[in-house]
Amino acid sequence: MIKTPIAAGLLVISLTLGALALPTMAAAQIEFSVTIAPPPVPVYEQPAIPAPGFIWVPGYWYYGPYGYYWVPGTWIQPPVVGLLWTPGYWGWSEGFFVWHGGYWGPQVGFYGGVNYGYGYPGRGYEGGYWRDNRFWYNREVNNITQVHITNIYSKTVINNTTVNRVSYVGGPGGLTVQPTAEEQRVAHERHTPATQVQLQHRETAATRPDLVASVNHGKP
């Protein structure tokens, strides 16, 4: 492990494959860890979908030189038709909050039980599904008011504003969700990483002071 100090009292650990063995996820998805818990997932409004074929990727707390900062949710075109997004999440392990990166795959895997809203209630995805190379949208959790889309349906999902908004699993105050056998199987399958658009979106968020938790007090 390579230890790199970034702020007083804080430490980021760069993890090589297998350096930290967690039973719930494939080691390749572990990106880094910090010593301070991330803020709760904030309540926010989902912007309207820009065009058919886009899938909602929820916002999340990431970590940079100035501490935690919010990466806003955004509509993304999947890298391949038929893929769904498994959000990244923070998990407690041996005194550290470890970031597990998100990925694309034919099934949604474990993301810590974190309720990201808009179809991501903490387990699985209720925002839509693929059928005959078309994505069918659940109008109950997707803002499709400004685009004409006919492949839609309605299914009630947990209310986004009345549920636990803790943003990490395990440790003091964390969620107690454990992955199912199916979610563990999905975690160890081959995945497609975040697209370049997603990475650029995160890098752009890192340049905005208003998205830093110490500035917005956890409410971007």
KEKE-567236 format. One record per residue (C-alpha): residue number from 1; x, y, z. Coordinates in Angstrom, 2 decimals. Layout:
BEGIN
<n NUM, xx X, yy Y, zz Z>
...
# end
This chain:
BEGIN
<n 1, xx 0.00, yy 0.00, zz 0.00>
<n 2, xx 1.20, yy 3.52, zz -0.80>
<n 3, xx 0.21, yy 6.09, zz 1.82>
<n 4, xx -0.23, yy 9.69, zz 0.72>
<n 5, xx -1.14, yy 12.42, zz 3.25>
<n 6, xx -3.53, yy 15.03, zz 1.84>
<n 7, xx -4.72, yy 17.05, zz 4.82>
<n 8, xx -4.18, yy 17.35, zz 8.55>
<n 9, xx -5.46, yy 14.24, zz 10.26>
<n 10, xx -6.52, yy 12.62, zz 7.01>
<n 11, xx -5.00, yy 9.90, zz 4.92>
<n 12, xx -5.76, yy 8.45, zz 1.52>
<n 13, xx -4.50, yy 4.94, zz 0.79>
<n 14, xx -3.87, yy 3.84, zz -2.76>
<n 15, xx -4.76, yy 0.18, zz -2.94>
<n 16, xx -3.16, yy -2.31, zz -5.26>
<n 17, xx -5.11, yy -5.40, zz -6.27>
<n 18, xx -5.61, yy -7.64, zz -3.31>
<n 19, xx -4.05, yy -5.22, zz -0.86>
<n 20, xx -7.29, yy -5.04, zz 1.10>
<n 21, xx -9.42, yy -8.16, zz 0.99>
<n 22, xx -13.12, yy -7.47, zz 1.44>
<n 23, xx -15.47, yy -10.44, zz 1.13>
<n 24, xx -18.34, yy -8.49, zz -0.37>
<n 25, xx -16.73, yy -7.10, zz -3.53>
<n 26, xx -14.11, yy -7.84, zz -6.16>
<n 27, xx -10.82, yy -6.23, zz -5.08>
<n 28, xx -10.37, yy -4.56, zz -8.48>
<n 29, xx -13.24, yy -2.19, zz -7.65>
<n 30, xx -11.58, yy -0.77, zz -4.53>
<n 31, xx -10.11, yy 2.63, zz -5.43>
<n 32, xx -8.97, yy 4.28, zz -2.18>
<n 33, xx -9.93, yy 4.92, zz 1.44>
<n 34, xx -10.12, yy 7.82, zz 3.91>
<n 35, xx -10.52, yy 8.15, zz 7.67>
<n 36, xx -13.61, yy 10.38, zz 7.83>
<n 37, xx -17.17, yy 9.28, zz 7.03>
<n 38, xx -18.91, yy 10.80, zz 4.00>
<n 39, xx -21.92, yy 13.10, zz 4.57>
<n 40, xx -25.48, yy 11.80, zz 4.10>
<n 41, xx -26.86, yy 11.60, zz 0.56>
<n 42, xx -28.54, yy 15.00, zz -0.02>
<n 43, xx -32.05, yy 15.49, zz -1.34>
<n 44, xx -31.91, yy 16.89, zz -4.86>
<n 45, xx -34.04, yy 17.26, zz -7.98>
<n 46, xx -33.47, yy 15.10, zz -11.02>
<n 47, xx -33.12, yy 17.08, zz -14.28>
<n 48, xx -35.19, yy 16.07, zz -17.29>
<n 49, xx -33.86, yy 13.31, zz -19.51>
<n 50, xx -32.16, yy 14.84, zz -22.61>
<n 51, xx -33.11, yy 12.09, zz -25.09>
<n 52, xx -34.27, yy 8.46, zz -25.29>
<n 53, xx -31.64, yy 5.84, zz -24.47>
<n 54, xx -30.06, yy 7.70, zz -21.55>
<n 55, xx -29.92, yy 6.12, zz -18.08>
<n 56, xx -29.86, yy 8.00, zz -14.80>
<n 57, xx -26.58, yy 7.75, zz -12.88>
<n 58, xx -27.14, yy 9.05, zz -9.33>
<n 59, xx -25.01, yy 11.62, zz -7.55>
<n 60, xx -22.46, yy 10.57, zz -4.91>
<n 61, xx -19.81, yy 11.89, zz -2.54>
<n 62, xx -16.25, yy 11.57, zz -3.80>
<n 63, xx -12.98, yy 12.65, zz -2.20>
<n 64, xx -10.44, yy 15.21, zz -3.37>
<n 65, xx -7.70, yy 17.51, zz -2.07>
<n 66, xx -10.27, yy 19.58, zz -0.14>
<n 67, xx -12.18, yy 16.66, zz 1.31>
<n 68, xx -15.51, yy 15.27, zz 0.23>
<n 69, xx -17.27, yy 16.85, zz -2.70>
<n 70, xx -20.58, yy 16.06, zz -4.36>
<n 71, xx -20.65, yy 14.67, zz -7.90>
<n 72, xx -24.13, yy 15.55, zz -9.19>
<n 73, xx -26.29, yy 12.86, zz -10.74>
<n 74, xx -26.53, yy 12.96, zz -14.51>
<n 75, xx -28.08, yy 11.23, zz -17.51>
<n 76, xx -25.58, yy 8.99, zz -19.30>
<n 77, xx -25.66, yy 6.92, zz -22.48>
<n 78, xx -24.58, yy 3.36, zz -21.60>
<n 79, xx -21.38, yy 2.24, zz -23.33>
<n 80, xx -23.31, yy -0.72, zz -24.79>
<n 81, xx -27.02, yy -1.37, zz -25.25>
<n 82, xx -28.29, yy -3.67, zz -22.52>
<n 83, xx -26.03, yy -2.48, zz -19.71>
<n 84, xx -27.15, yy -1.04, zz -16.38>
<n 85, xx -25.24, yy 1.06, zz -13.85>
<n 86, xx -24.21, yy -0.18, zz -10.41>
<n 87, xx -23.42, yy 2.93, zz -8.33>
<n 88, xx -20.21, yy 3.21, zz -6.36>
<n 89, xx -20.41, yy 3.27, zz -2.57>
<n 90, xx -18.42, yy 3.82, zz 0.63>
<n 91, xx -17.86, yy 0.85, zz 2.93>
<n 92, xx -16.22, yy 0.63, zz 6.37>
<n 93, xx -13.22, yy -1.66, zz 6.76>
<n 94, xx -10.65, yy -1.82, zz 9.55>
<n 95, xx -10.91, yy 1.84, zz 10.51>
<n 96, xx -11.21, yy 3.25, zz 6.99>
<n 97, xx -14.03, yy 4.30, zz 4.69>
<n 98, xx -13.27, yy 2.53, zz 1.42>
<n 99, xx -14.60, yy 3.69, zz -1.94>
<n 100, xx -15.83, yy 0.95, zz -4.27>
<n 101, xx -16.12, yy 2.29, zz -7.79>
<n 102, xx -19.30, yy 1.88, zz -9.84>
<n 103, xx -19.52, yy -0.11, zz -13.06>
<n 104, xx -21.70, yy -1.07, zz -16.03>
<n 105, xx -23.03, yy -4.58, zz -16.44>
<n 106, xx -26.09, yy -6.56, zz -17.55>
<n 107, xx -27.25, yy -6.71, zz -13.90>
<n 108, xx -27.08, yy -4.27, zz -11.00>
<n 109, xx -24.83, yy -5.49, zz -8.21>
<n 110, xx -24.32, yy -4.54, zz -4.58>
<n 111, xx -23.97, yy -0.85, zz -3.74>
<n 112, xx -24.02, yy -0.93, zz 0.03>
<n 113, xx -27.74, yy -0.49, zz 0.58>
<n 114, xx -27.29, yy 3.24, zz 0.00>
<n 115, xx -30.51, yy 4.93, zz -1.09>
<n 116, xx -29.45, yy 7.16, zz -3.96>
<n 117, xx -33.05, yy 7.79, zz -5.02>
<n 118, xx -34.61, yy 7.95, zz -8.47>
<n 119, xx -34.73, yy 4.21, zz -8.98>
<n 120, xx -31.78, yy 3.27, zz -6.75>
<n 121, xx -33.46, yy 2.50, zz -3.38>
<n 122, xx -30.43, yy 0.66, zz -1.96>
<n 123, xx -30.76, yy -2.67, zz -3.71>
<n 124, xx -31.30, yy -3.30, zz -7.41>
<n 125, xx -32.65, yy -0.76, zz -9.88>
<n 126, xx -36.30, yy 0.25, zz -10.22>
<n 127, xx -35.87, yy 2.95, zz -12.84>
<n 128, xx -36.30, yy 0.80, zz -15.92>
<n 129, xx -35.18, yy -2.23, zz -17.89>
<n 130, xx -34.00, yy -3.25, zz -21.33>
<n 131, xx -36.28, yy -5.08, zz -23.76>
<n 132, xx -35.64, yy -5.63, zz -27.48>
<n 133, xx -32.71, yy -3.17, zz -27.42>
<n 134, xx -34.92, yy -0.42, zz -26.03>
<n 135, xx -34.85, yy 0.96, zz -22.53>
<n 136, xx -38.23, yy 1.08, zz -20.80>
<n 137, xx -38.55, yy 3.90, zz -18.25>
<n 138, xx -40.44, yy 3.89, zz -14.98>
<n 139, xx -42.21, yy 7.23, zz -15.05>
<n 140, xx -42.54, yy 7.20, zz -11.24>
<n 141, xx -38.80, yy 7.84, zz -10.72>
<n 142, xx -37.60, yy 9.32, zz -14.03>
<n 143, xx -38.12, yy 12.91, zz -15.16>
<n 144, xx -39.23, yy 12.38, zz -18.76>
<n 145, xx -41.50, yy 15.40, zz -18.98>
<n 146, xx -39.60, yy 17.24, zz -21.72>
<n 147, xx -38.95, yy 14.36, zz -24.14>
<n 148, xx -41.48, yy 12.29, zz -26.05>
<n 149, xx -40.87, yy 8.68, zz -25.03>
<n 150, xx -43.43, yy 5.94, zz -25.55>
<n 151, xx -41.59, yy 3.04, zz -23.91>
<n 152, xx -42.65, yy 3.89, zz -20.36>
<n 153, xx -44.49, yy 2.21, zz -17.49>
<n 154, xx -45.46, yy 3.01, zz -13.90>
<n 155, xx -44.23, yy 1.23, zz -10.77>
<n 156, xx -44.21, yy 2.75, zz -7.30>
<n 157, xx -40.80, yy 2.92, zz -5.60>
<n 158, xx -39.78, yy 4.00, zz -2.08>
<n 159, xx -40.31, yy 7.73, zz -1.61>
<n 160, xx -36.99, yy 9.52, zz -2.19>
<n 161, xx -37.40, yy 11.96, zz 0.71>
<n 162, xx -38.53, yy 9.79, zz 3.64>
<n 163, xx -35.89, yy 7.08, zz 3.87>
<n 164, xx -32.49, yy 6.66, zz 5.53>
<n 165, xx -29.92, yy 8.77, zz 3.66>
<n 166, xx -26.75, yy 7.34, zz 5.25>
<n 167, xx -24.14, yy 7.14, zz 2.49>
<n 168, xx -21.96, yy 4.25, zz 3.67>
<n 169, xx -22.26, yy 0.66, zz 4.85>
<n 170, xx -20.66, yy -0.81, zz 7.97>
<n 171, xx -18.84, yy 0.87, zz 10.84>
<n 172, xx -20.20, yy 3.37, zz 13.37>
<n 173, xx -23.53, yy 4.74, zz 12.20>
<n 174, xx -23.34, yy 2.93, zz 8.87>
<n 175, xx -25.92, yy 0.81, zz 7.10>
<n 176, xx -26.06, yy -2.88, zz 8.00>
<n 177, xx -26.98, yy -4.26, zz 4.58>
<n 178, xx -25.13, yy -7.38, zz 3.44>
<n 179, xx -24.85, yy -8.52, zz -0.20>
<n 180, xx -26.92, yy -11.45, zz -1.33>
<n 181, xx -25.31, yy -14.47, zz -2.96>
<n 182, xx -26.52, yy -13.16, zz -6.32>
<n 183, xx -25.01, yy -9.73, zz -5.71>
<n 184, xx -21.69, yy -11.30, zz -4.78>
<n 185, xx -21.78, yy -13.30, zz -7.99>
<n 186, xx -22.48, yy -10.15, zz -10.02>
<n 187, xx -19.64, yy -8.32, zz -8.26>
<n 188, xx -17.09, yy -10.86, zz -9.50>
<n 189, xx -18.24, yy -10.89, zz -13.12>
<n 190, xx -16.57, yy -8.90, zz -15.88>
<n 191, xx -17.68, yy -5.26, zz -15.81>
<n 192, xx -17.39, yy -2.18, zz -17.96>
<n 193, xx -15.91, yy 0.79, zz -16.06>
<n 194, xx -17.30, yy 4.30, zz -15.97>
<n 195, xx -17.26, yy 6.02, zz -19.35>
<n 196, xx -14.97, yy 8.91, zz -20.19>
<n 197, xx -17.98, yy 11.22, zz -19.98>
<n 198, xx -18.60, yy 10.06, zz -16.42>
<n 199, xx -14.96, yy 10.61, zz -15.44>
<n 200, xx -14.95, yy 14.09, zz -16.98>
<n 201, xx -18.17, yy 14.87, zz -15.13>
<n 202, xx -16.50, yy 13.93, zz -11.84>
<n 203, xx -13.38, yy 15.94, zz -12.64>
<n 204, xx -15.51, yy 18.99, zz -13.42>
<n 205, xx -17.33, yy 18.63, zz -10.10>
<n 206, xx -13.96, yy 18.63, zz -8.31>
<n 207, xx -13.28, yy 22.16, zz -9.61>
<n 208, xx -16.47, yy 23.66, zz -8.12>
<n 209, xx -16.04, yy 25.02, zz -4.57>
<n 210, xx -19.82, yy 24.99, zz -4.02>
<n 211, xx -19.83, yy 21.19, zz -4.26>
<n 212, xx -17.24, yy 20.71, zz -1.48>
<n 213, xx -18.83, yy 19.44, zz 1.73>
<n 214, xx -16.88, yy 21.83, zz 3.96>
<n 215, xx -18.40, yy 24.71, zz 1.97>
<n 216, xx -21.96, yy 23.49, zz 1.46>
<n 217, xx -22.17, yy 21.69, zz 4.85>
<n 218, xx -23.32, yy 18.50, zz 3.16>
<n 219, xx -26.12, yy 20.16, zz 1.21>
<n 220, xx -24.92, yy 20.91, zz -2.33>
# end
